[in-house]
Amino acid sequence: MARSALICVSGEVLEQIQYNLFKVALENGHELLGHVSEKIKIQTTRVLPGARVNVELTPRDLSKGKILDVLE
């Protein structure tokens, strides 16, 4: 899939479901499952409930996304 077709949005982590899987609420009220990107794993950045994050979505499945950055 072309990189330009991806959707980048920001949201807030609601809860941690598994080790690298989180429930994220977007600014428009939509909730989705977000998994941590390799960049965050390498940097050993902690993703905690209540943190603001940037999420990358594909147009095919808007119920799953990749957490790219922790903003706060």
N, C-alpha and C positions, 0 to 999 in steps of 0.2 A: 504494500500500500504506500502511496506517495506520502511523504512527510507533510505536505501542505494540507492533506485531508484530515489531519488530526486536530482535535479540539482541545484547547488548553483553558482550564477554568480554575478558580480557587474555591476552597471550601474549608471546613473545619472537621477535624477528626472527632468522632463521637465515642467510639470504643474500639478496643483491640480484640479481634476475634481469634486469630491465631498469631504465630510468631511474626509473620510479615504480611498479615491481612488485617485491614482496618475497615470500619464502617465510616464513611465520609458523608457529611451533609454539605451540599453545594449552596451557593448564595441564593439560588432560585428556589430552594426548598427540596430539591431532588436528593435522594439518598442513594449511594452506590457502594460497592466493595472496591477498595483500593489496595493494590499490592505495592510494595516498596521497590523502587528501581535499584539497579546495580550500583549506580552512583552513590546513593545514600548508604547502601550496605558497605561499600568500600570506605566511605568517609566515617563510618560508624556513628552517624547522626541518629539521635533518639527521636522516635515519633511517639508522642504521648497524646492521650485524649485531651482535647481542648486546643491543640496546636493548629495553626493556620497552615495549609499546604496548597501547592499547585498540583493539579491533577491533569493528566493527559488522557483523553477519551478518543475512541474511534467512532465514526458515524454508524458503524454496523451494530455495535452493542453499547448502549449508553448506561448499562447497569454495572459495568466494570471499568476500572481505570488504573493508571500507573501513577503513583505518587512520585513527582519529580523533585520537589524542593520543600523544605520546611521553612516557612516564612518567619516564625517567631520562636 
